[in-house]
Amino acid sequence: MGLWRAVRTSFALNRPRNAEPVELVSAGALGAGRAAYRPSALLLPARPMFIWGSLLAALVLNLLPAGRAAWLPDFLALALVFWNVHQPRRVGIGAAFVAGLLMDVHDGALFGEHALAYTLLAYGAITLHRRVQWFPVGAQSLHVLALLLLAQWVSLAVRLWVGGNFPGWGYFGSSLTGAVVWPLVSWILLAPQRRPAERDDTRPL
């Protein structure tokens, strides 16, 4: 009895104050839990050259003659949303502001119109980046649609404030097509980061 009491006392002294009791799980329950929850595949770190190269490619697509058609998505806005969701510390509001100034120069718009819209777009993407990544890519499109519509509303408000004309509801068509192609954009931009599949039933990941 004395030996057993000493062992219990030693365990109580070494146990952390905030420790929770350990619950034993059977092998069957562990298998069921693993089948119910399958974490997403691990991704390699994104290379800075690929990040900035993709933003440059999106800018070039916007600069093409057909790149600003009403039914085409704003490729640069989509790329900014993607990288501010997945890499908010590397691509932030400053990059969005510079990208907006470049688009203002190209479109001949009021200087700062796109810069303000892209800045708010990046801010919204950074604010929601943890929430967006919890959803499957199809549900992410709804968040992207809201962000793109917000950016377009801001740009339109600035244009109307200085005496511009309302371009019609087709003006918002690029936001709709941007949300539609979001799964494809995500798949392309995440492709270089995907690890090769290594199935191992003895590991949880």
Salt bridges, closest charged atoms under 4 A:
ASP74 OD1 - ARG68 NH1 3.67
ASP104 OD1 - HIS114 ND1 2.71
ASP107 OD2 - ARG68 NE 3.82
ASP107 OD1 - HIS106 ND1 2.85
ASP107 OD2 - HIS114 NE2 3.50
GLU113 OE2 - ARG159 NH2 2.91
ASP200 OD2 - ARG203 NE 3.43
ASP201 OD1 - ARG199 NH2 3.52
